[in-house]
Amino acid sequence: MKRLFCKKVLGGFALVLMGAFVAVPAAMAADVAGANISGFVDVSYSDADNSNSTFSLDQVEIDIEKDLSDKLSIRVDVNHLPDTALVFDDLIEQGYLTVKLDNIGTGLDVTLGKFNAPIGFELLDPVDMYQYSHALVFDNGLPTNLTGVMGAYKVSDMIDVAAYAVNGWDNSSDNNQSKTIGGRVGMNAMPGVNVGVSLITGTNETTTVDKRTVLDIDATITMIDNLTIGVEYNSGTEENANLTSDGDGEWTAFLLMGHYDLDDTYGVTARYDTFDDEHGSRLGNSVVEKQTALTLAGTMSLGDGAGLLAEWRRLDSNQNVFNGSTEDSTDTFAVEFTYSF
């Protein structure tokens, strides 16, 4: 049960948008033979500290997948975010070719292009989330998209591996000869327990950081019926970050999330996460600080791809970095409607 709990007025508003949106891919499906077309609409209302409230069409996405042969497939995710220019790199969230090399062991999949970074517990799209907001580690400790080449191989029913060489973090093109490299080992440790260990390192594209390295460990636990538990540990360094306190940046982050389906319609979620910016290089406030966040959400499935969600999030810092650097905490309430097809 993903994305949920909302006001009727927002749901009605979103359904009007949804009706106009779904007509487009339905017509496209008749013209693109053999292609699988899906997508979603994401609409929300949010209020920060009872002082700044807004309705928002957060995302509109259309995903197109097609098998060109038994060994070659393509995927393109067209995703426009409000208040952003129609730049090609922002408009195409993903765009890649996948080559299936079945003659290599159990089968090697090689992906070339731009793809979501295979790192961490939380996923990018709202329809794959249990909350409205992402955790601090997702926003500050991980890349979102990578451009380059990736190989994925299933070693056994318990272990799969992936390795990649890309143009740094969230870069469609590179400005140096070095490439960022990384990989992930996924392990089905026991029934209901999946663990992933990721490492990514490489020369950064900017002039303020020479090299960035991140270790990330995530786990998804579904051993109890209707209960999903997510855990993540993240640690990173940035060499020569040009900080006033130190030449290098370091951080550690942690996430613990639990989602419980009360029945086929309703669910509840709680998430606690921290981010310790030990040299002030990642949170964007240019100060040494530690932030913690507590998030509570109620979810409701409306069926046929529709869902509602209501979230309260409290964000705290050990420094005054919110509301014009006058407060050490901030509260946000959000209501979200999503429809996926």
TIVO-369017 format. One record per residue (C-alpha): residue in three letters; x, y, z. Coordinates in steps of 0.05 Angstrom, whole numbers. Example, Ala and Ser with C-alpha at 12.3 -4.5 7.8 and 13.67 -1.06 7.14 Angstrom:
2
(pt ala, (246, -90, 156))
(pt ser, (273, -21, 143))
REM end
This chain:
341
(pt met, (0, 0, 0))
(pt lys, (38, 60, -25))
(pt arg, (22, 134, -23))
(pt leu, (-41, 150, 13))
(pt phe, (-88, 190, 63))
(pt cys, (-113, 257, 37))
(pt lys, (-169, 309, 37))
(pt lys, (-228, 297, -10))
(pt val, (-220, 364, -43))
(pt leu, (-148, 348, -62))
(pt gly, (-168, 280, -86))
(pt gly, (-222, 309, -131))
(pt phe, (-173, 361, -158))
(pt ala, (-122, 306, -173))
(pt leu, (-173, 261, -207))
(pt val, (-190, 316, -257))
(pt leu, (-116, 322, -274))
(pt met, (-110, 246, -276))
(pt gly, (-166, 238, -326))
(pt ala, (-134, 286, -375))
(pt phe, (-66, 254, -365))
(pt val, (-86, 181, -373))
(pt ala, (-119, 195, -440))
(pt val, (-50, 211, -470))
(pt pro, (-15, 144, -456))
(pt ala, (-78, 106, -475))
(pt ala, (-75, 136, -544))
(pt met, (0, 126, -548))
(pt ala, (-6, 51, -532))
(pt ala, (-44, 40, -598))
(pt asp, (13, 72, -637))
(pt val, (73, 41, -602))
(pt ala, (65, -33, -617))
(pt gly, (95, -79, -565))
(pt ala, (113, -22, -517))
(pt asn, (93, -23, -444))
(pt ile, (71, 47, -423))
(pt ser, (61, 66, -350))
(pt gly, (69, 127, -306))
(pt phe, (39, 168, -250))
(pt val, (12, 235, -228))
(pt asp, (33, 264, -160))
(pt val, (-8, 321, -128))
(pt ser, (2, 349, -58))
(pt tyr, (-14, 402, -6))
(pt ser, (39, 421, 45))
(pt asp, (46, 469, 103))
(pt ala, (112, 487, 136))
(pt asp, (110, 515, 207))
(pt asn, (39, 542, 195))
(pt ser, (70, 599, 155))
(pt asn, (79, 573, 84))
(pt ser, (26, 529, 52))
(pt thr, (18, 510, -21))
(pt phe, (-18, 463, -68))
(pt ser, (29, 430, -118))
(pt leu, (30, 386, -179))
(pt asp, (94, 352, -156))
(pt gln, (108, 305, -214))
(pt val, (80, 278, -279))
(pt glu, (116, 218, -308))
(pt ile, (108, 172, -368))
(pt asp, (151, 109, -372))
(pt ile, (161, 72, -438))
(pt glu, (192, 3, -441))
(pt lys, (200, -41, -503))
(pt asp, (235, -106, -519))
(pt leu, (271, -98, -585))
(pt ser, (291, -171, -586))
(pt asp, (303, -227, -537))
(pt lys, (370, -195, -520))
(pt leu, (357, -121, -525))
(pt ser, (307, -74, -491))
(pt ile, (300, 1, -480))
(pt arg, (268, 45, -427))
(pt val, (254, 119, -424))
(pt asp, (223, 156, -365))
(pt val, (197, 225, -383))
(pt asn, (187, 264, -318))
(pt his, (173, 338, -311))
(pt leu, (178, 373, -244))
(pt pro, (142, 440, -234))
(pt asp, (183, 504, -231))
(pt thr, (239, 473, -272))
(pt ala, (260, 492, -342))
(pt leu, (247, 442, -398))
(pt val, (320, 420, -400))
(pt phe, (331, 352, -433))
(pt asp, (373, 326, -375))
(pt asp, (317, 343, -325))
(pt leu, (261, 320, -370))
(pt ile, (290, 250, -381))
(pt glu, (295, 218, -313))
(pt gln, (319, 153, -343))
(pt gly, (338, 131, -413))
(pt tyr, (378, 68, -426))
(pt leu, (389, 5, -466))
(pt thr, (396, -63, -433))
(pt val, (433, -120, -468))
(pt lys, (421, -190, -441))
(pt leu, (482, -235, -448))
(pt asp, (451, -302, -432))
(pt asn, (513, -341, -453))
(pt ile, (553, -313, -393))
(pt gly, (540, -356, -332))
(pt thr, (469, -347, -307))
(pt gly, (461, -286, -351))
(pt leu, (494, -217, -349))
(pt asp, (451, -154, -360))
(pt val, (490, -94, -387))
(pt thr, (456, -26, -381))
(pt leu, (480, 35, -420))
(pt gly, (453, 105, -410))
(pt lys, (421, 143, -352))
(pt phe, (390, 103, -296))
(pt asn, (368, 110, -223))
(pt ala, (426, 99, -175))
(pt pro, (421, 28, -146))
(pt ile, (439, 51, -76))
(pt gly, (401, 55, -11))
(pt phe, (334, 34, 18))
(pt glu, (288, 89, -8))
(pt leu, (268, 95, -81))
(pt leu, (261, 158, -121))
(pt asp, (189, 158, -146))
(pt pro, (132, 176, -98))
(pt val, (91, 115, -117))
(pt asp, (147, 72, -89))
(pt met, (149, 108, -22))
(pt tyr, (112, 101, 44))
(pt gln, (120, 175, 61))
(pt tyr, (114, 242, 25))
(pt ser, (186, 263, 42))
(pt his, (252, 227, 32))
(pt ala, (299, 215, 90))
(pt leu, (360, 258, 103))
(pt val, (407, 204, 77))
(pt phe, (370, 202, 10))
(pt asp, (373, 277, 1))
(pt asn, (444, 288, 25))
(pt gly, (484, 224, 24))
(pt leu, (468, 190, -42))
(pt pro, (466, 205, -117))
(pt thr, (398, 203, -151))
(pt asn, (415, 185, -223))
(pt leu, (478, 159, -257))
(pt thr, (500, 162, -329))
(pt gly, (546, 109, -356))
(pt val, (549, 33, -360))
(pt met, (527, -19, -309))
(pt gly, (530, -95, -307))
(pt ala, (483, -137, -264))
(pt tyr, (494, -211, -250))
(pt lys, (455, -261, -208))
(pt val, (506, -305, -174))
(pt ser, (454, -350, -142))
(pt asp, (384, -347, -112))
(pt met, (415, -313, -51))
(pt ile, (466, -265, -82))
(pt asp, (465, -214, -138))
(pt val, (517, -163, -157))
(pt ala, (520, -99, -197))
(pt ala, (580, -56, -218))
(pt tyr, (583, 10, -256))
(pt ala, (627, 65, -284))
(pt val, (592, 133, -290))
(pt asn, (601, 208, -298))
(pt gly, (600, 226, -225))
(pt trp, (538, 241, -184))
(pt asp, (477, 263, -224))
(pt asn, (518, 283, -285))
(pt ser, (499, 269, -357))
(pt ser, (568, 289, -380))
(pt asp, (637, 291, -348))
(pt asn, (690, 346, -348))
(pt asn, (750, 303, -331))
(pt gln, (784, 238, -351))
(pt ser, (767, 201, -286))
(pt lys, (703, 162, -277))
(pt thr, (663, 147, -214))
(pt ile, (659, 73, -201))
(pt gly, (615, 33, -154))
(pt gly, (574, -28, -142))
(pt arg, (525, -64, -99))
(pt val, (520, -134, -70))
(pt gly, (450, -157, -54))
(pt met, (439, -215, -7))
(pt asn, (376, -254, 11))
(pt ala, (404, -271, 79))
(pt met, (343, -311, 100))
(pt pro, (269, -312, 82))
(pt gly, (242, -242, 92))
(pt val, (310, -209, 101))
(pt asn, (345, -174, 42))
(pt val, (410, -136, 52))
(pt gly, (449, -92, 4))
(pt val, (520, -66, 10))
(pt ser, (539, -9, -37))
(pt leu, (604, 29, -48))
(pt ile, (614, 88, -96))
(pt thr, (677, 129, -104))
(pt gly, (706, 177, -155))
(pt thr, (730, 245, -175))
(pt asn, (675, 296, -168))
(pt glu, (655, 342, -226))
(pt thr, (660, 406, -185))
(pt thr, (721, 447, -165))
(pt thr, (702, 445, -91))
(pt val, (711, 370, -80))
(pt asp, (767, 327, -108))
(pt lys, (739, 258, -91))
(pt arg, (677, 231, -58))
(pt thr, (669, 161, -28))
(pt val, (607, 132, 3))
(pt leu, (592, 65, 37))
(pt asp, (518, 49, 44))
(pt ile, (486, -12, 77))
(pt asp, (411, -23, 71))
(pt ala, (363, -78, 94))
(pt thr, (290, -93, 81))
(pt ile, (257, -140, 132))
(pt thr, (188, -171, 118))
(pt met, (189, -230, 166))
(pt ile, (123, -209, 200))
(pt asp, (59, -208, 159))
(pt asn, (38, -137, 138))
(pt leu, (101, -106, 168))
(pt thr, (158, -77, 127))
(pt ile, (220, -52, 164))
(pt gly, (275, -12, 129))
(pt val, (344, 1, 157))
(pt glu, (401, 41, 127))
(pt tyr, (471, 62, 147))
(pt asn, (509, 113, 105))
(pt ser, (581, 139, 113))
(pt gly, (618, 185, 67))
(pt thr, (680, 228, 57))
(pt glu, (697, 286, 10))
(pt glu, (770, 303, -2))
(pt asn, (790, 376, -6))
(pt ala, (720, 402, 4))
(pt asn, (748, 473, 16))
(pt leu, (715, 480, 83))
(pt thr, (734, 532, 134))
(pt ser, (741, 481, 190))
(pt asp, (778, 426, 152))
(pt gly, (801, 407, 83))
(pt asp, (760, 343, 81))
(pt gly, (686, 331, 94))
(pt glu, (658, 271, 131))
(pt trp, (588, 248, 149))
(pt thr, (548, 190, 177))
(pt ala, (474, 177, 171))
(pt phe, (423, 127, 195))
(pt leu, (351, 109, 178))
(pt leu, (299, 64, 211))
(pt met, (229, 58, 181))
(pt gly, (169, 14, 196))
(pt his, (106, 8, 155))
(pt tyr, (46, -34, 177))
(pt asp, (-14, -51, 134))
(pt leu, (-75, -50, 181))
(pt asp, (-116, -83, 125))
(pt asp, (-121, -79, 49))
(pt thr, (-138, -5, 52))
(pt tyr, (-104, 29, 111))
(pt gly, (-32, 32, 136))
(pt val, (13, 70, 183))
(pt thr, (86, 89, 177))
(pt ala, (139, 115, 225))
(pt arg, (210, 135, 205))
(pt tyr, (269, 161, 246))
(pt asp, (332, 185, 211))
(pt thr, (395, 224, 228))
(pt phe, (450, 258, 189))
(pt asp, (515, 280, 224))
(pt asp, (550, 331, 179))
(pt glu, (616, 328, 216))
(pt his, (650, 384, 176))
(pt gly, (591, 422, 147))
(pt ser, (600, 397, 76))
(pt arg, (533, 364, 59))
(pt leu, (471, 395, 91))
(pt gly, (481, 461, 56))
(pt asn, (484, 506, 117))
(pt ser, (561, 512, 119))
(pt val, (562, 495, 193))
(pt val, (580, 433, 232))
(pt glu, (513, 404, 252))
(pt lys, (473, 341, 264))
(pt gln, (401, 337, 240))
(pt thr, (349, 287, 262))
(pt ala, (279, 276, 233))
(pt leu, (217, 240, 258))
(pt thr, (163, 225, 206))
(pt leu, (94, 196, 218))
(pt ala, (47, 180, 161))
(pt gly, (-22, 150, 150))
(pt thr, (-37, 115, 84))
(pt met, (-99, 95, 47))
(pt ser, (-105, 54, -17))
(pt leu, (-162, 76, -62))
(pt gly, (-153, 18, -111))
(pt asp, (-138, 18, -185))
(pt gly, (-71, 52, -175))
(pt ala, (-97, 110, -132))
(pt gly, (-72, 126, -62))
(pt leu, (-74, 180, -9))
(pt leu, (-24, 198, 44))
(pt ala, (-18, 247, 102))
(pt glu, (49, 261, 134))
(pt trp, (76, 300, 193))
(pt arg, (152, 311, 197))
(pt arg, (193, 343, 252))
(pt leu, (264, 363, 232))
(pt asp, (313, 383, 288))
(pt ser, (385, 409, 286))
(pt asn, (435, 423, 341))
(pt gln, (445, 491, 306))
(pt asn, (398, 548, 288))
(pt val, (393, 534, 214))
(pt phe, (318, 540, 200))
(pt asn, (272, 600, 188))
(pt gly, (328, 648, 170))
(pt ser, (378, 615, 219))
(pt thr, (334, 633, 279))
(pt glu, (306, 565, 297))
(pt asp, (334, 496, 310))
(pt ser, (272, 458, 288))
(pt thr, (217, 459, 235))
(pt asp, (151, 422, 226))
(pt thr, (119, 403, 160))
(pt phe, (50, 374, 146))
(pt ala, (34, 346, 77))
(pt val, (-24, 311, 43))
(pt glu, (-11, 274, -22))
(pt phe, (-51, 240, -77))
(pt thr, (-18, 194, -128))
(pt tyr, (-46, 156, -186))
(pt ser, (-4, 105, -223))
(pt phe, (-23, 66, -286))
REM end
